[in-house]
């Protein structure tokens, strides 16, 4: 069963990485003018800026700050690097707090020099270390499972079931899950794991794009919604059946689209959103 079609942009959020050639200031202005209502800020867009001032600018433009991307990358064979990762995540929590973002998305990391089990243990330790500080700052943490093609060095959390397991083990209202269709669309257990995530009240974010055939670059060749094989309306129906009523976040890394005219790309995004999400 498909959900009712989306008729407006009131739940559309765009990640600043999607329009990477634009500065944060240009993204804010262009998104607001296009009628987009949400923005997820990537940390690279904040370099050289005061996060509090950027947050104020975003709110004055009528946009809601959905999340800050990204924290994580906890595992390493090197203890010192693990400690540096914790420091960087502390910085991300502080940035999110100043920006006024209530959520940080975690790309949890992995180290090919050790087992997946050890990497997952280090992810759990890292998140548990940060949870009190995140709670004190009023910032939730969302574990984003990544497609297994990234299992070597970007995330040892590759299934929604693994993220749900971790959330249940930690049992904190400050940690949940970001569901990204690009990473999870192929999982035969996706519907039931989305429902489980909803029962845990842990479905914090929902990211959309599409999977192209062929994909010419594992990281930077995501498709615009409708260009690929991801059953977007079906997955949205599962997410909404699980109780999610937040933003649909467009997150497209694409060398191809980054080289095109960005105002025209933004128009393509809003049109594809209304038609395919
Ligand atoms: Zn994502």
Boltz pocket constraint, residues with backbone or C-beta under 6 A from the ligand:
constraints:
  - pocket:
      binder: B
      contacts: [[A, 144], [A, 178], [A, 180], [A, 207], [A, 251]]
      max_distance: 6.0
